[in-house]
Amino acid sequence: MVRYLADPANEHQGLALVLFTIFVSVTLAITAWAGRRRSSSVEFFAGGRLFSPMENGFAIAGDYMSAASFLGISGLIALFGYDGLLYSVGFLVAWLVVLMLVAELVRNCGRYTLADVLSARMRQRPVRIAAGTSSVIVSVLYLVAQMVGASSLVALLLGGQGGASRTWTVIGVGGLMVVYVSFGGMRATTWIQIVKTVLLMGGTITLVVLVLIRFHGDLNGLLRSAAAGSGHGSAFLAPGLKYGGSWTSKLDFISLGIALVLGTAGLPHILSRFYTVPTARSARRSVVWAIGLIGSFYLMTIVLGFGAAAVVGSDAVRTSNAAGNTAVPLLAQDLGGGAGSTGGTVLFAVVGAVAFATILAVVAGITLASSASVAHDLYATLRRSGKHAGPATGNDEVRVARFAAVGIGAVAIALSLFAQGQNIAFLVGLAFAVAASANLPALLFSLFWPRFTTRGTVCAIYGGLIPALLLVVLSPVVSGRPDALFPGVDFHLFPLENPGLVSIPLGFLAGWLGTVLFPEPGDGSKFAETEVRSLTGAGAV
């Protein structure tokens, strides 16, 4: 089957490209429609705050259910069984943190970005620069994972594993995301995500139903077949296949779990979605919609992962892509009747097109959030004290955001070319760890600690961001292993793949120390004002 997929004459290529072209055409039409509206800052960054809770819930789900979810998690489950479940559980549980702690409060305190919340009762300049820098770095890391997913998928769609096809795919996806953001802003991005969510849920439900039909609804039979197809027997269904054995693997398991559960509440592109609805109550209801969609989706990825191991076999998945990123497309082809069959060709093409739609929608949302941070936080703050000092207008920020989208896209494309051999769910786990280390401590302290200060905020952000990035660079992910980003060298000093276990506590500790060691005078009135605003919505924009 893998040999057939590598044949350039494979007829599924044409159908997949036709479906992909249709989706791109529809999304470009949405972008053109949205681009005709007045490009005010509220319209560009928040879609006019006119989306309903259901629409925003679908868009949040579209932002969150990325290529890491559809391709990466299922691939990890297909390769490592029980240990791959951590990603599904972690991504889902993370939304309870968002719902209970941040969704409503962020909507009341902010305007466009995370920095709006953090600077509500702090000195604007240092906090906005720190938060804007952190948001851009987290967004770029997340974008890299999506680009890797696109390149893995094109190896099947275009019938080759060559570097040229992967490179041009990454460049093409980067170009499209720049177009979506630059011309359509938040309104176009939101509707693209809604369309993507409908397509993704429809495609996933179809595959799950076909898997269950294949095994006559017998889940025990599915698990037994998955264990047999994995080559690991009963060990496939027990903990420890990936995160067992050595103490470093066990600590990595804990580190990854912490990062996944806490990271969502610090992701800039997720937090920015709460500003697209008119009220805090709408933001909370949006999260409820999102949890329903996301929860059902992640439960289905478990079935797809074990289904791939049972139907395709772990060895075939690994042969096609060592990181497991092609497990779902291979499963779709087999469920449709196998290589060469009409059903297999159609189902493979549909899944490939849905996966590409998933990637495009997510990268658009991430790029918009990061470009908003560049324009609204970094540019607007630096302009106030620069050579041409003065407040930046909304039109200025929109113009800068469009240029920033181009620059961020270029950086993400360049970095993704080095990470082609990594599993995309794993790469997203790194982005979650950085977000939980840098953004979450500052956000929670700012919302709930009356004594928290400007220096404490800056210390929390940099005290989590710098260690997280440094530990990733010094980890076996970057060097020292055959599957590392730079396999030919070895400068790794940190034994864990995910830095969250160390860097997240450091972020909280740095924020506490910065506040305790450098207290700021005040009567607490700013915190009281922020608290009233966050809880009641009084004065919220």
KEDRENKOL-648998 format. One line per 4 residues: number of its first residue (from 1); their letters; for each residue y, x, z of C-alpha. Coordinates in nm, 4 decimals. Last residue first. Example, Ala and Ser with C-alpha at 12.3 -4.5 7.8 and 13.67 -1.06 7.14 Angstrom:
BEGIN
2 = SA = -0.1060,1.3670,0.7140  -0.4500,1.2300,0.7800
//
This chain:
BEGIN
541 = VAGA = 4.7507,-1.5148,2.5490  4.6571,-1.5550,2.9146  4.9440,-1.6417,3.1478  4.7291,-1.8471,3.3814
537 = GTLS = 4.3668,-1.8042,3.2747  4.2414,-1.9099,3.6158  4.0114,-1.6290,3.7297  4.1487,-1.3404,3.5224
533 = RVET = 4.5120,-1.4472,3.5662  4.4796,-1.4911,3.9411  4.3077,-1.1541,3.9687  4.5667,-0.9832,3.7514
529 = EAFK = 4.8512,-1.1155,3.9656  4.6732,-1.0164,4.2840  4.6023,-0.6720,4.1386  4.9685,-0.6291,4.0479
525 = SGDG = 5.0815,-0.7510,4.3901  4.8699,-0.4962,4.5741  5.1667,-0.3587,4.7640  5.1839,-0.0277,4.5837
521 = PEPF = 5.1690,0.3423,4.6306  4.9117,0.5295,4.4232  4.6106,0.7069,4.5660  4.4971,1.0343,4.4074
517 = LVTG = 4.1893,1.1501,4.5980  4.0500,0.8010,4.6636  4.1263,0.6608,4.3185  4.0047,0.9574,4.1176
513 = LWGA = 3.7010,0.9876,4.3449  3.5991,0.6257,4.2876  3.6462,0.6453,3.9110  3.4580,0.9768,3.8949
509 = LFGL = 3.1684,0.8313,4.0969  3.1394,0.5277,3.8707  3.1335,0.7455,3.5593  2.8955,0.9961,3.7219
505 = PISV = 2.6568,0.7108,3.8071  2.6472,0.6233,3.4336  2.6127,0.9875,3.3181  2.2969,1.0790,3.5089
501 = LGPN = 2.0498,0.7967,3.4428  2.2314,0.7121,3.1205  2.1721,1.0454,2.9457  1.8899,0.9280,2.7145
497 = ELPF = 1.6564,1.1918,2.5702  1.5970,1.3614,2.9042  1.5316,1.7357,2.9539  1.8922,1.8638,2.9538
493 = LHFD = 1.9093,2.2293,2.8458  1.8696,2.1948,2.4678  1.9788,2.4964,2.2667  1.6862,2.5150,2.0264
489 = VGPF = 1.7424,2.5671,1.6560  1.5607,2.4726,1.3342  1.5086,2.1090,1.4270  1.8787,2.0187,1.4129
485 = LADP = 1.8866,1.6389,1.4510  1.5588,1.6607,1.6414  1.2250,1.5451,1.4947  1.0638,1.8926,1.5002
481 = RGSV = 1.1926,1.9517,1.8540  1.4351,2.1949,2.0182  1.7667,2.0482,1.9113  1.9777,1.7293,1.9027
477 = VPSL = 1.7462,1.4693,2.0556  1.6014,1.7350,2.2868  1.9197,1.7019,2.4978  2.2164,1.9405,2.5171
473 = VVLL = 2.4280,1.7390,2.2720  2.3282,1.4146,2.4441  2.4134,1.5646,2.7840  2.7582,1.6667,2.6603
469 = LAPI = 2.8292,1.3209,2.5183  2.7316,1.1472,2.8419  2.9096,1.4061,3.0583  3.2343,1.3611,2.8593
465 = LGGY = 3.2309,0.9809,2.8505  3.1507,0.9097,3.2152  3.4160,1.1218,3.3855  3.6483,1.0577,3.0888
461 = IACV = 3.6477,0.6840,3.1469  3.6198,0.6836,3.5256  3.8807,0.9592,3.5617  4.1293,0.7674,3.3458
457 = TGRT = 4.0763,0.4523,3.5478  4.0983,0.6351,3.8824  4.4188,0.7993,3.7682  4.5633,0.4557,3.6932
453 = TFRP = 4.4504,0.3189,4.0265  4.1768,0.1055,4.1842  4.2756,-0.0162,4.5299  4.2191,-0.3873,4.4521
449 = WFLS = 3.8645,-0.3311,4.3187  3.7177,-0.6238,4.1170  3.8582,-0.6343,3.7640  3.9722,-0.2735,3.7279
445 = FLLA = 3.6634,-0.1365,3.9008  3.4394,-0.3394,3.6703  3.6181,-0.2282,3.3524  3.6525,0.1391,3.4503
441 = PLNA = 3.2849,0.1610,3.5412  3.1821,-0.0235,3.2199  3.3769,0.1808,2.9665  3.2647,0.5411,3.0123
437 = SAAV = 2.9043,0.5520,3.1314  2.7901,0.2083,3.0106  2.9432,0.2692,2.6677  2.7876,0.6182,2.6454
433 = AFAL = 2.4452,0.4845,2.7428  2.4729,0.1936,2.4989  2.5520,0.4356,2.2150  2.2425,0.6404,2.3081
429 = GVLF = 2.0275,0.3263,2.3100  2.1637,0.2456,1.9646  2.0126,0.5729,1.8448  1.6759,0.4744,1.9956
425 = AINQ = 1.6871,0.1370,1.8242  1.7615,0.3202,1.4985  1.4573,0.5450,1.5179  1.5616,0.8970,1.4207
421 = GQAF = 1.4673,1.0870,1.1033  1.7882,1.0122,0.9128  2.0199,1.1408,1.1860  2.2129,1.4134,1.0024
417 = LSLA = 2.3322,1.1852,0.7198  2.4525,0.9401,0.9827  2.7236,1.1809,1.0984  2.8958,1.1971,0.7586
413 = IAVA = 2.8833,0.8221,0.7005  3.0193,0.7482,1.0471  3.3107,0.9892,0.9950  3.3995,0.8358,0.6575
409 = GIGV = 3.3845,0.4813,0.7941  3.6101,0.5752,1.0822  3.8668,0.7197,0.8412  3.8645,0.4175,0.6095
405 = AAFR = 3.8854,0.1706,0.8979  4.1756,0.3699,1.0400  4.3780,0.3070,0.7246  4.3308,-0.0671,0.7677
401 = AVRV = 4.4060,-0.0475,1.1388  4.7305,0.1391,1.0655  4.8517,-0.1453,0.8426  4.7556,-0.4095,1.0976
397 = EDNG = 4.9320,-0.2167,1.3740  5.2513,-0.1846,1.1726  5.2428,-0.5551,1.0881  5.2179,-0.6404,1.4584
393 = TAPG = 5.5196,-0.4253,1.5324  5.4999,-0.0880,1.7045  5.7411,-0.0442,1.9932  5.9890,0.2416,1.9645
389 = AHKG = 5.9967,0.6167,1.9508  6.0298,0.7734,1.6084  5.9572,1.1258,1.7272  5.6858,1.0008,1.9576
385 = SRRL = 5.6908,0.8283,2.2957  5.6433,0.4662,2.1928  5.4526,0.5769,1.8840  5.1759,0.7273,2.0954
381 = TAYL = 5.0981,0.3941,2.2578  5.1039,0.1866,1.9384  4.8893,0.4428,1.7535  4.6262,0.4882,2.0257
377 = DHAV = 4.5852,0.1369,2.1669  4.6618,-0.1258,1.9034  4.5997,0.0834,1.5905  4.3095,0.3074,1.6914
373 = SASS = 4.1533,0.0415,1.9135  4.1808,-0.2164,1.6341  4.0105,0.0337,1.4001  3.7231,0.0550,1.6483
369 = ALTI = 3.6821,-0.3201,1.6784  3.7049,-0.3777,1.3027  3.4547,-0.1011,1.2295  3.2061,-0.2445,1.4783
365 = GAVV = 3.2306,-0.5946,1.3325  3.1961,-0.4730,0.9734  2.9050,-0.2476,1.0667  2.7255,-0.5469,1.2151
361 = ALIT = 2.7702,-0.7720,0.9131  2.6636,-0.5051,0.6650  2.3519,-0.4077,0.8596  2.2299,-0.7634,0.9032
357 = AFAV = 2.2906,-0.8458,0.5375  2.0853,-0.5384,0.4483  1.8050,-0.6611,0.6723  1.8259,-1.0070,0.5182
353 = AGVV = 1.8016,-0.8552,0.1684  1.4971,-0.6494,0.2642  1.3339,-0.9510,0.4272  1.3902,-1.1589,0.1134
349 = AFLV = 1.2590,-0.8832,-0.1135  0.9459,-0.8352,0.0956  0.8835,-1.2080,0.0969  0.9237,-1.2353,-0.2806
345 = TGGT = 0.7051,-0.9337,-0.3643  0.4344,-1.0316,-0.1186  0.4259,-1.3851,-0.2522  0.4058,-1.2658,-0.6117
341 = SGAG = 0.1236,-1.0260,-0.5331  0.1392,-0.6563,-0.6241  0.1285,-0.5307,-0.2679  -0.0048,-0.7853,-0.0236
337 = GGLD = -0.0216,-1.1622,-0.0090  0.3048,-1.2676,0.1514  0.1896,-1.1563,0.4958  0.1336,-0.8030,0.3624
333 = QALL = 0.4800,-0.7799,0.2101  0.6457,-0.9165,0.5230  0.4605,-0.6705,0.7469  0.5763,-0.3791,0.5325
329 = PVAT = 0.9347,-0.5052,0.5537  0.8997,-0.5419,0.9341  0.7488,-0.1963,0.9996  1.0066,-0.0046,0.7929
325 = NGAA = 1.1994,0.1540,1.0836  0.8872,0.3012,1.2428  1.0397,0.6441,1.3181  0.7942,0.8274,1.0921
321 = NSTR = 0.8678,0.5947,0.8011  0.6060,0.4942,0.5439  0.3354,0.7079,0.7020  0.4256,0.5802,1.0496
317 = VADS = 0.3921,0.2187,0.9370  0.0595,0.2932,0.7691  -0.0646,0.4689,1.0842  0.0449,0.1807,1.3068
313 = GVVA = -0.1549,-0.0747,1.1117  -0.0288,-0.3288,0.8596  -0.1694,-0.6520,1.0056  -0.2249,-0.5700,1.3732
309 = AAGF = 0.0467,-0.3092,1.4260  0.2936,-0.5134,1.2215  0.2039,-0.8277,1.4162  0.2571,-0.6452,1.7445
305 = GLVI = 0.6103,-0.5643,1.6354  0.6756,-0.9009,1.4731  0.5584,-1.0933,1.7810  0.7834,-0.8834,2.0039
301 = TMLY = 1.0714,-0.9311,1.7596  1.0273,-1.3071,1.8097  1.1090,-1.2869,2.1792  1.4162,-1.0879,2.0829
297 = FSGI = 1.5333,-1.3640,1.8487  1.4815,-1.6458,2.0991  1.6908,-1.4634,2.3562  1.9631,-1.3692,2.1072
293 = LGIA = 2.0133,-1.7261,1.9874  2.0138,-1.8829,2.3316  2.2149,-1.5979,2.4819  2.4762,-1.6303,2.2048
289 = WVVS = 2.5269,-2.0003,2.2666  2.5740,-1.9323,2.6384  2.8065,-1.6433,2.5552  3.0234,-1.8732,2.3445
285 = RRAS = 3.0356,-2.1193,2.6331  3.1900,-1.8473,2.8499  3.4453,-1.7582,2.5824  3.5304,-2.1252,2.5319
281 = RATP = 3.5958,-2.1579,2.9031  3.8192,-1.8525,2.8808  4.0330,-2.0286,2.6202  4.1369,-2.0186,2.2524
277 = VTYF = 3.8420,-1.8274,2.1028  3.8684,-1.5036,1.9021  3.9493,-1.2881,2.2062  3.5931,-1.2990,2.3407
273 = RSLI = 3.4710,-1.1247,2.0252  3.6601,-0.8086,2.1207  3.4177,-0.7516,2.4097  3.1218,-0.7287,2.1703
269 = HPLG = 3.2912,-0.4822,1.9331  3.4068,-0.2665,2.2251  3.0616,-0.2295,2.3878  3.1020,-0.1924,2.7636
265 = ATGL = 2.9278,-0.5100,2.8807  2.6413,-0.4312,2.6415  2.5746,-0.0954,2.8056  2.4585,-0.2138,3.1476
261 = VLAI = 2.1111,-0.3465,3.0660  2.0422,-0.1038,2.7812  2.1644,0.2043,2.9692  1.9696,0.1212,3.2844
257 = GLSI = 1.6490,0.0688,3.0850  1.6974,0.3900,2.8899  1.7425,0.5959,3.2051  1.4376,0.4420,3.3717
253 = FDLK = 1.2158,0.5148,3.0717  1.3663,0.8608,3.0364  1.2749,0.9247,3.4005  0.9146,0.8386,3.3178
249 = STWS = 0.9184,1.0633,3.0129  1.0675,1.3500,3.2144  0.8007,1.3120,3.4819  0.5294,1.3718,3.2230
245 = GGYK = 0.2568,1.1266,3.1300  0.4264,0.8062,3.0381  0.7255,0.6869,2.8377  0.5686,0.6679,2.4914
241 = LGPA = 0.2134,0.5501,2.5553  0.2818,0.4979,2.9258  0.2583,0.1279,2.9942  -0.0456,-0.0687,2.8755
237 = LFAS = -0.1078,-0.2683,2.5570  -0.1468,0.0360,2.3306  -0.3705,0.2019,2.5919  -0.6268,-0.0703,2.5148
233 = GHGS = -0.7082,0.0926,2.1815  -0.4854,0.3761,2.0640  -0.5503,0.3561,1.6900  -0.2709,0.1024,1.6533
229 = GAAA = -0.4764,-0.1389,1.4446  -0.7257,-0.1979,1.7260  -0.4536,-0.2624,1.9831  -0.2728,-0.4890,1.7374
225 = SRLL = -0.5953,-0.6787,1.6657  -0.6482,-0.7375,2.0365  -0.2858,-0.8452,2.0783  -0.3059,-1.0920,1.7890
221 = GNLD = -0.6362,-1.2320,1.9157  -0.4799,-1.2870,2.2557  -0.1896,-1.4634,2.0854  -0.4247,-1.7073,1.9103
217 = GHFR = -0.2049,-1.9291,1.6931  -0.4519,-1.9165,1.4061  -0.4137,-1.5365,1.3773  -0.2653,-1.5435,1.0256
213 = ILVL = -0.0835,-1.8672,1.1148  0.0846,-1.6887,1.4060  0.1985,-1.4069,1.1784  0.3245,-1.6552,0.9187
209 = VVLT = 0.5215,-1.8454,1.1829  0.6735,-1.5216,1.3093  0.7725,-1.4189,0.9559  0.9439,-1.7509,0.8861
205 = ITGG = 1.1232,-1.7510,1.2216  1.2552,-1.4011,1.1493  1.3843,-1.4951,0.8042  1.5618,-1.8077,0.9302
201 = MLLV = 1.7080,-1.6278,1.2310  1.8347,-1.3477,1.0091  1.9816,-1.5780,0.7449  2.1617,-1.7972,1.0000
197 = TKVI = 2.2866,-1.4914,1.1878  2.4092,-1.3268,0.8641  2.6105,-1.6349,0.7678  2.7743,-1.6347,1.1118
193 = QIWT = 2.8377,-1.2600,1.0924  3.0063,-1.2925,0.7535  3.2145,-1.5774,0.8967  3.3312,-1.3579,1.1826
189 = TARM = 3.4101,-1.0574,0.9614  3.6186,-1.2719,0.7282  3.8266,-1.4110,1.0145  3.8467,-1.0787,1.1987
185 = GGFS = 4.0094,-0.8856,0.9165  3.9497,-0.9855,0.5552  4.1132,-0.7139,0.3437  4.0737,-0.3944,0.5434
181 = VYVV = 3.7720,-0.5057,0.7458  3.5517,-0.6332,0.4648  3.6587,-0.3569,0.2239  3.5898,-0.0820,0.4789
177 = MLGG = 3.2482,-0.2346,0.5480  3.1695,-0.2322,0.1782  3.2554,0.1356,0.1392  3.0421,0.2372,0.4348
173 = VGIV = 2.7465,0.0400,0.2990  2.7877,0.2144,-0.0375  2.8191,0.5599,0.1188  2.5040,0.5032,0.3248
169 = TWTR = 2.3208,0.3808,0.0152  2.4408,0.6798,-0.1856  2.3044,0.9199,0.0740  1.9680,0.7471,0.1054
165 = SAGG = 1.9194,0.7411,-0.2718  2.0081,1.1121,-0.2979  1.7901,1.2187,-0.0051  1.4704,1.1095,-0.1686
161 = QGGL = 1.2285,0.8673,-0.0030  1.1836,0.6491,-0.3077  1.1106,0.2980,-0.4286  1.4587,0.1555,-0.4399
157 = LLAV = 1.3921,-0.1167,-0.1819  1.1557,0.0987,0.0232  1.3690,0.4097,0.0676  1.6643,0.1726,0.0745
153 = LSSA = 1.5477,0.0402,0.4098  1.5499,0.3763,0.5810  1.9005,0.4496,0.4460  2.0361,0.1195,0.5732
149 = GVMQ = 1.8810,0.1661,0.9159  2.0333,0.5140,0.9389  2.3711,0.3587,0.8597  2.3267,0.1058,1.1393
145 = AVLY = 2.2472,0.3803,1.3917  2.5502,0.5835,1.2840  2.7725,0.2798,1.3344  2.6756,0.2591,1.7003
141 = LVSV = 2.7758,0.6213,1.7560  3.1036,0.5567,1.5721  3.1754,0.2533,1.7903  3.1128,0.4454,2.1131
137 = IVSS = 3.3509,0.7213,2.0004  3.6230,0.4747,1.8942  3.6030,0.2823,2.2209  3.6200,0.5993,2.4312
133 = TGAA = 3.9323,0.7223,2.2546  4.1015,0.3836,2.2865  4.0141,0.3617,2.6561  4.1561,0.7081,2.7306
129 = IRVP = 4.4714,0.6601,2.5217  4.5255,0.3100,2.6606  4.4855,0.4256,3.0202  4.7171,0.7242,2.9891
125 = RQRM = 4.9979,0.5266,2.8177  4.9914,0.1869,2.9889  5.0332,0.2611,3.3558  4.7945,0.0256,3.5344
121 = RASL = 4.7827,-0.3466,3.6192  4.6856,-0.4906,3.2786  4.5926,-0.1459,3.1460  4.2159,-0.1901,3.1783
117 = VDAL = 4.2164,-0.5386,3.0279  4.4319,-0.4520,2.7265  4.2312,-0.1296,2.6842  3.9201,-0.3348,2.6072
113 = TYRG = 4.0870,-0.4676,2.2925  4.2676,-0.7637,2.1335  4.4589,-0.9634,2.3961  4.3101,-0.9075,2.7349
109 = CNRV = 4.3138,-1.0486,3.0871  4.1889,-1.4045,3.0338  3.9232,-1.3212,2.7753  3.8008,-1.0261,2.9806
105 = LEAV = 3.7608,-1.2431,3.2907  3.5608,-1.5097,3.1076  3.3111,-1.2684,2.9523  3.2954,-0.9998,3.2248
101 = LMLV = 3.0699,-1.0551,3.5239  2.8176,-1.3385,3.4955  2.7938,-1.3788,3.1182  2.8103,-1.0085,3.0296
97 = VLWA = 2.5642,-0.9096,3.3015  2.3304,-1.1891,3.1896  2.3649,-1.0574,2.8373  2.2098,-0.7251,2.9350
93 = VLFG = 1.8830,-0.9035,3.0148  1.8265,-0.9581,2.6414  1.8910,-0.6029,2.5203  1.6795,-0.4615,2.8022
89 = VSYL = 1.3836,-0.6933,2.7435  1.3676,-0.6241,2.3702  1.4231,-0.2508,2.4162  1.1673,-0.2196,2.6955
85 = LGDY = 0.9057,-0.3879,2.4779  0.8532,-0.0610,2.2891  0.6601,0.0735,2.5878  0.4030,-0.2035,2.5521
81 = GFLA = 0.3086,-0.1152,2.1955  0.4065,0.2367,2.0914  0.4093,0.2377,1.7099  0.4376,-0.1333,1.6244
77 = ILGS = 0.6558,-0.1896,1.9318  0.8867,0.0891,1.8182  0.9032,-0.0559,1.4672  0.9820,-0.4047,1.5942
73 = IGLF = 1.2627,-0.2560,1.7997  1.4058,-0.0540,1.5103  1.3968,-0.3013,1.2225  1.5411,-0.6314,1.3444
69 = SAAS = 1.6984,-0.5147,1.6686  1.8245,-0.1729,1.5640  1.9423,-0.3280,1.2371  2.1715,-0.5381,1.4509
65 = MYDG = 2.1406,-0.8550,1.6509  2.4588,-0.7983,1.8539  2.7375,-0.8715,1.6066  2.5500,-1.1626,1.4543
61 = AIAF = 2.4769,-1.2993,1.7996  2.8465,-1.2740,1.8778  2.9227,-1.4518,1.5497  2.6794,-1.7337,1.6294
57 = GNEM = 2.8395,-1.7709,1.9715  3.1843,-1.7605,1.8122  3.0960,-2.0490,1.5847  2.9428,-2.2432,1.8729
53 = PSFL = 3.2369,-2.1727,2.1046  3.4844,-2.2835,1.8360  3.6909,-2.0312,1.6428  4.0702,-2.0626,1.6330
49 = RGGA = 4.1867,-1.7484,1.8117  4.3952,-1.6648,1.4994  4.1079,-1.4531,1.3692  4.1455,-1.2117,1.6615
45 = FFEV = 4.2436,-0.8738,1.5112  4.3777,-0.9782,1.1689  4.5075,-1.3255,1.2581  4.6644,-1.2199,1.5871
41 = SSSR = 4.8110,-0.9089,1.4212  4.9613,-1.1130,1.1399  4.8008,-1.0853,0.7976  4.8993,-1.4265,0.6565
37 = RRGA = 4.5967,-1.5815,0.4885  4.4871,-1.4786,0.1411  4.2630,-1.2100,0.2867  4.0353,-1.4719,0.4419
33 = WATI = 3.9489,-1.6155,0.1021  3.8993,-1.2693,-0.0494  3.6768,-1.1707,0.2422  3.4707,-1.4878,0.2072
29 = ALTV = 3.4316,-1.4140,-0.1662  3.3257,-1.0584,-0.0779  3.0681,-1.2049,0.1585  2.9281,-1.4326,-0.1127
25 = SVFI = 2.9126,-1.1503,-0.3674  2.7434,-0.9175,-0.1179  2.4845,-1.1842,-0.0414  2.4156,-1.2463,-0.4109
21 = TFLV = 2.3900,-0.8722,-0.4786  2.1344,-0.8375,-0.1976  1.9278,-1.1170,-0.3468  1.9379,-0.9527,-0.6905
17 = LALG = 1.8622,-0.6092,-0.5400  1.5597,-0.7475,-0.3608  1.4374,-0.9149,-0.6778  1.4707,-0.5964,-0.8799
13 = QHEN = 1.3074,-0.3741,-0.6216  1.0161,-0.6112,-0.5661  0.9000,-0.5243,-0.9175  0.7725,-0.1811,-0.8235
9 = APDA = 0.8416,0.0433,-1.1198  0.9737,0.3195,-0.8977  0.6348,0.3418,-0.7234  0.6788,0.4384,-0.3581
5 = LYRV = 0.5816,0.0926,-0.2392  0.2538,0.1251,-0.4242  0.1674,0.4468,-0.2475  0.2414,0.2789,0.0857
1 = M = 0.0000,0.0000,0.0000
//
